Amino acid sequence: MRVSKFGLRTSSRTLAPLKSTDAGISKTLAASEGDAGVKLNMPHREGPFIQSRFDHRQHLRFAWTVLGELPPEEAVLFVATEIHDFAEAHAPGKYHETLTQYWVSVVAHTRSAGGDVSDLEDHLERFPMLLNSGLARQHYSATVLASGTAKETYLPPDLAALP
C-alpha cells in the first residue's frame, strides 16, 4: 500500500486501467507526466469499505456486482484488491487470495451458465450451492487451504478442477 503525492491511498497491486463509472469502480488518474496511470482505490458500493456487514452473502454480492461491471479477469483482480486492502487495514492476516479468487471465479461461472443475471437473489435460488461457504473444500484439500502460500497467492485446486 502506498500513499500518492496527493495523499490518496493507492494499491500496491498493479491492474490495467479500468473504465470509470459512477458505480464505484476504481478510476485512473493521469496526475502529471510522471504519474500517468496512478490507480486510485475508490471503494465500491458493495465492497467491505462501504458495507457495515461483510459476511459470505455480501462477499457474493460484491463479486456478483463487480462481475456485472467488468470482464471476469478484471473483476477477479478488482475484488481481490479491495478485500485485500480492507483486510490489511482492519484484519491483518485474515485475507486469503486463493479463496477470494476461487469465489469470484465460481460466481463468474454460474453467471455465465445462469441465463438471466439481473438479480442476485434469483440467481442464488437457481444456484444455492453458492450459499455454502464450505464449497471450496470440494476443490481444495484442507492442507492447501491452510497453507501460507494459498493465503498469499492464488493456487489452483488440488482435488477437483473448477468448471
KAJOCOR-V894068 format. One record per backbone hydrogen bond with DSSP energy under -0.5 kcal/mol. NH is the residue of the N-H (numbers start at 1). CO is the residue of the C=O. If there is no record, write none. Layout:
nh=NH co=CO
nh=NH co=CO
//
This chain:
nh=2 co=10
nh=4 co=8
nh=7 co=4
nh=10 co=2
nh=11 co=39
nh=15 co=13
nh=24 co=21
nh=27 co=40
nh=29 co=38
nh=30 co=28
nh=31 co=29
nh=31 co=35
nh=35 co=32
nh=36 co=33
nh=38 co=29
nh=38 co=35
nh=40 co=27
nh=40 co=38
nh=41 co=9
nh=42 co=40
nh=43 co=41
nh=45 co=23
nh=47 co=44
nh=50 co=47
nh=51 co=47
nh=59 co=55
nh=60 co=56
nh=61 co=57
nh=62 co=58
nh=63 co=59
nh=64 co=60
nh=65 co=61
nh=66 co=62
nh=67 co=63
nh=68 co=64
nh=68 co=65
nh=69 co=66
nh=70 co=66
nh=74 co=71
nh=75 co=71
nh=76 co=72
nh=77 co=73
nh=78 co=74
nh=79 co=75
nh=80 co=76
nh=81 co=77
nh=82 co=78
nh=83 co=79
nh=84 co=80
nh=85 co=81
nh=86 co=82
nh=87 co=83
nh=88 co=84
nh=89 co=85
nh=90 co=86
nh=91 co=87
nh=94 co=91
nh=97 co=151
nh=98 co=150
nh=100 co=96
nh=101 co=97
nh=102 co=98
nh=103 co=99
nh=104 co=100
nh=105 co=101
nh=106 co=102
nh=107 co=103
nh=108 co=104
nh=109 co=105
nh=110 co=106
nh=111 co=107
nh=112 co=108
nh=113 co=109
nh=114 co=110
nh=116 co=114
nh=123 co=119
nh=124 co=120
nh=125 co=121
nh=126 co=122
nh=127 co=123
nh=128 co=125
nh=130 co=127
nh=131 co=128
nh=132 co=129
nh=133 co=131
nh=135 co=132
nh=137 co=134
nh=138 co=135
nh=139 co=136
nh=140 co=136
nh=145 co=141
nh=146 co=142
nh=147 co=143
nh=147 co=144
nh=151 co=147
nh=152 co=148
nh=153 co=149
nh=158 co=139
nh=159 co=139
nh=160 co=139
//
